[in-house]
Amino acid sequence: MIRALGSVDEKRLSMTFVAMLLALVLLFFVVESIQEEAVGHSSIKRMVFSKKNSSAVARKLLQSSGGGDANRIGTACTKDDIVILQGSTAPLPNGIPSYSVEIVNVCADLGCSISNIHVSCGWFSSVRLINPTVFRRLDYDDCLVNDGEALGPEQCLSFEYSNSFSYPLSVTSVTCC
């Protein structure tokens, strides 16, 4: 009689253990899905503030002594006035990763339009179609922004591409208008 009672208690104990284990596994998956949802909403914040995804170069903060406009930092526009921000976005339905790119003219001077923006881009390609007037590869490691047209002061251009990996993008040359 005592032996039979012990086996019933052991069965209850093992069933309680299994139930608690299943509850922990379920809790893990709920927390994981909440974190994934939160990451999706903060992708813009990550894209803008991530050092890994930014190809921006620090700007010169000292004004030159050679005269010129006192409201302008430096003497003329440079390729450093174009900043490229890149970050991950939601993948395509077939699972291919997607990336969002923003190309910004950070110059605030009204006479600081920049054209013929060329970007180092390797063998850039995308599963998702990109408007070629916005961004296109001309040759290996040479992509053209905005069909060569000027990007005005504080103007931003953006697009998304999809590939199995992100391409490091950096400005190689510009023409100041």
Secondary structure, 3 states (H helix, E strand, C coil): CHHHHHHHHHHHHHHHHHHHHHHHHHHHHHHHHHHHHHHHHCHHHHHHHCCCCECCCCCCCCCCCCCCCCCCCCCCCCHHHEEEEEEEECCCCCCCCEEEEEEEECCCCCCCCEEEEEEECCCCCCCCCCCCCCEEEEECCEEEEHHHCCECCCCEEEEEEECCCCCCCEEEEEEEC
